Amino acid sequence: MSTTRPYSPGDRGPEPGGASGASASAPVPSSGVPGASAVPSAPAVPGAPRAASASGGGGRQARRLSFEDASGVVPLARDFTREALYAWGWLPSATADQRAAAEDVLLVVSELVTNACLHAEGPDELRITCEKKVIRLEVSDRGTGQPAPRTPHRAGRPGGHGMFIVQRLCLDWGVVRTPGVAGKRVWAELGAPA
């Protein structure tokens, strides 16, 4: 279901008993993304895409990719996401369900980045977080529009399927805006197979 919230729902607090479905890992250098580096919380380097990798307490793992002055942002975002999925154990897939879950993540990141390209002057940054078997994707842009699935959805009609796909594949998705700041963050959450 599409939602717009004044806050980011990713912070659900600690799991009862301190249990976590994922394990923390050390920062992993980004080797598969051209021009990217893995420096946790480092400022963006003008002229080159930047990736950062970090682990937080409780098994939370996060990566960021800046699209500043980057070209070919959709394949760049997919490669960056695929690398994170390998680092976090979602790939290589042992079962068809695991393979489908990883492909869903890659498809959703493609749709979110493409939407930012088509409707919001391009994406600024991609954030990927993995915590408790949930992958959260966030794409920030400077656009003022409100993403929404085309209604009524017509499967045979070309174009306009991106947010419908996101709505169908994700546990939840929405838009976060910061008052007084141009742009928005479109987020989507997907779960790992059981």
C-alpha positions as CSV (number, residue, x, y, z in Angstrom):
1,M,0.0,0.0,0.0
2,S,1.3,3.5,-0.9
3,T,1.8,5.7,2.1
4,T,3.1,9.2,2.6
5,R,4.4,9.7,6.1
6,P,6.0,12.7,7.9
7,Y,8.6,10.3,9.3
8,S,10.8,7.5,8.2
9,P,9.1,4.1,9.3
10,G,12.4,2.3,9.1
11,D,13.1,2.9,12.8
12,R,10.9,0.3,14.5
13,G,13.0,0.1,17.6
14,P,14.8,-2.9,19.0
15,E,13.5,-6.3,18.6
16,P,12.2,-7.9,21.8
17,G,15.1,-9.7,23.6
18,G,17.7,-7.9,21.5
19,A,17.4,-10.7,18.8
20,S,18.3,-9.8,15.3
21,G,17.9,-11.7,12.1
22,A,21.1,-10.4,10.5
23,S,24.7,-10.2,11.6
24,A,26.8,-7.1,11.5
25,S,29.8,-7.0,9.2
26,A,32.7,-4.7,8.8
27,P,32.6,-2.1,6.0
28,V,33.1,-3.7,2.6
29,P,35.0,-1.8,-0.1
30,S,33.0,-1.3,-3.2
31,S,34.8,-3.1,-6.0
32,G,32.1,-3.6,-8.5
33,V,30.9,0.0,-8.9
34,P,33.2,2.1,-11.1
35,G,34.5,5.2,-9.4
36,A,33.0,4.2,-6.0
37,S,34.8,4.0,-2.7
38,A,33.8,2.5,0.6
39,V,34.3,5.1,3.3
40,P,31.6,5.1,6.0
41,S,29.8,8.5,6.3
42,A,32.4,10.2,4.0
43,P,31.2,13.3,2.2
44,A,30.5,13.0,-1.5
45,V,33.5,13.4,-3.8
46,P,32.5,15.8,-6.6
47,G,32.7,14.3,-10.1
48,A,32.5,10.6,-9.0
49,P,29.8,8.3,-7.7
50,R,30.5,7.5,-4.1
51,A,29.6,4.5,-2.1
52,A,29.8,4.1,1.6
53,S,29.3,1.0,3.7
54,A,28.6,0.9,7.4
55,S,27.3,-1.5,10.1
56,G,25.3,-0.3,13.0
57,G,24.4,-2.1,16.2
58,G,21.8,-4.8,16.2
59,G,22.8,-6.3,12.9
60,R,21.8,-3.2,10.8
61,Q,23.9,-2.9,7.7
62,A,23.8,0.1,5.3
63,R,25.3,1.4,2.1
64,R,25.0,4.7,0.2
65,L,25.7,5.6,-3.4
66,S,25.9,9.2,-4.5
67,F,24.9,9.8,-8.1
68,E,26.6,13.2,-8.3
69,D,27.7,13.8,-12.0
70,A,27.2,10.0,-12.7
71,S,25.9,8.7,-16.0
72,G,24.2,5.4,-16.6
73,V,22.6,5.6,-13.1
74,V,20.2,2.7,-13.5
75,P,22.8,0.0,-14.2
76,L,25.1,1.7,-11.7
77,A,22.4,1.4,-9.0
78,R,21.7,-2.3,-9.9
79,D,25.4,-3.2,-9.8
80,F,25.7,-1.4,-6.4
81,T,22.6,-3.2,-5.1
82,R,23.8,-6.6,-6.4
83,E,27.1,-6.1,-4.6
84,A,25.3,-5.3,-1.3
85,L,23.1,-8.4,-1.8
86,Y,26.3,-10.6,-2.1
87,A,27.9,-8.9,0.9
88,W,24.8,-9.5,3.0
89,G,24.2,-13.1,2.0
90,W,21.1,-12.7,-0.2
91,L,23.2,-13.8,-3.2
92,P,24.2,-16.3,-4.4
93,S,20.8,-17.9,-4.0
94,A,20.4,-21.4,-2.8
95,T,16.7,-21.7,-3.6
96,A,14.3,-20.4,-6.2
97,D,12.5,-18.3,-3.5
98,Q,15.8,-16.7,-2.5
99,R,16.7,-16.0,-6.2
100,A,13.2,-14.4,-6.7
101,A,13.6,-12.2,-3.6
102,A,17.0,-10.9,-4.8
103,E,15.6,-10.2,-8.3
104,D,12.7,-8.4,-6.8
105,V,15.1,-6.1,-4.9
106,L,17.0,-5.4,-8.1
107,L,13.8,-4.7,-10.0
108,V,12.5,-2.3,-7.4
109,V,15.8,-0.3,-7.3
110,S,15.7,-0.1,-11.1
111,E,12.1,1.3,-10.9
112,L,12.8,3.8,-8.2
113,V,15.9,5.2,-9.9
114,T,14.2,5.2,-13.3
115,N,11.2,7.1,-11.8
116,A,13.7,9.7,-10.4
117,C,15.3,10.0,-13.8
118,L,11.9,10.4,-15.7
119,H,10.0,12.6,-13.2
120,A,12.5,14.3,-10.8
121,E,15.6,15.6,-12.6
122,G,17.5,12.4,-11.7
123,P,18.4,10.7,-8.4
124,D,20.8,12.2,-5.9
125,E,21.5,9.2,-3.7
126,L,20.6,5.6,-3.2
127,R,20.6,4.2,0.4
128,I,20.3,0.5,1.0
129,T,19.7,-0.9,4.5
130,C,19.4,-4.5,5.6
131,E,18.0,-5.2,9.1
132,K,16.1,-8.2,10.5
133,K,15.7,-9.8,7.0
134,V,14.2,-6.6,5.5
135,I,15.9,-4.7,2.7
136,R,15.0,-1.0,2.7
137,L,15.8,1.0,-0.5
138,E,15.7,4.8,-0.5
139,V,16.2,7.0,-3.5
140,S,16.5,10.8,-2.9
141,D,15.9,13.4,-5.6
142,R,15.0,17.1,-6.0
143,G,11.6,16.5,-7.6
144,T,8.4,18.0,-6.3
145,G,6.0,15.4,-7.8
146,Q,4.3,12.7,-5.8
147,P,4.9,9.1,-7.1
148,A,1.8,7.0,-7.4
149,P,0.8,3.9,-9.3
150,R,-1.1,4.7,-12.5
151,T,-4.9,4.2,-11.9
152,P,-6.5,2.3,-13.4
153,H,-3.5,0.1,-14.2
154,R,-3.6,-1.3,-17.7
155,A,-1.1,-4.1,-18.2
156,G,-1.1,-3.8,-22.0
157,R,-0.3,-0.1,-22.0
158,P,3.4,0.8,-22.5
159,G,5.0,2.8,-19.7
160,G,3.7,3.9,-16.3
161,H,4.1,0.5,-14.6
162,G,7.0,1.4,-12.2
163,M,5.2,2.4,-9.1
164,F,2.6,-0.3,-9.7
165,I,5.5,-2.9,-9.7
166,V,6.9,-1.3,-6.5
167,Q,3.5,-1.5,-4.8
168,R,3.0,-5.2,-5.8
169,L,6.5,-6.4,-4.8
170,C,7.1,-4.5,-1.6
171,L,6.0,-4.9,2.0
172,D,5.4,-1.2,2.1
173,W,6.6,2.0,0.4
174,G,6.2,5.7,0.7
175,V,7.6,9.2,0.4
176,V,9.4,11.3,3.1
177,R,9.8,15.0,2.7
178,T,11.7,17.3,5.0
179,P,10.0,20.7,5.5
180,G,12.0,23.5,4.0
181,V,14.2,21.1,1.9
182,A,13.7,20.7,-1.8
183,G,13.0,17.1,-3.0
184,K,12.0,13.9,-1.3
185,R,13.1,10.4,-0.5
186,V,11.1,7.5,-2.0
187,W,11.5,4.4,0.1
188,A,10.5,0.8,-0.3
189,E,10.9,-2.3,1.9
190,L,11.2,-5.9,0.8
191,G,11.5,-9.0,2.9
192,A,13.7,-12.0,2.6
193,P,12.1,-15.4,1.8
194,A,11.3,-17.6,4.8
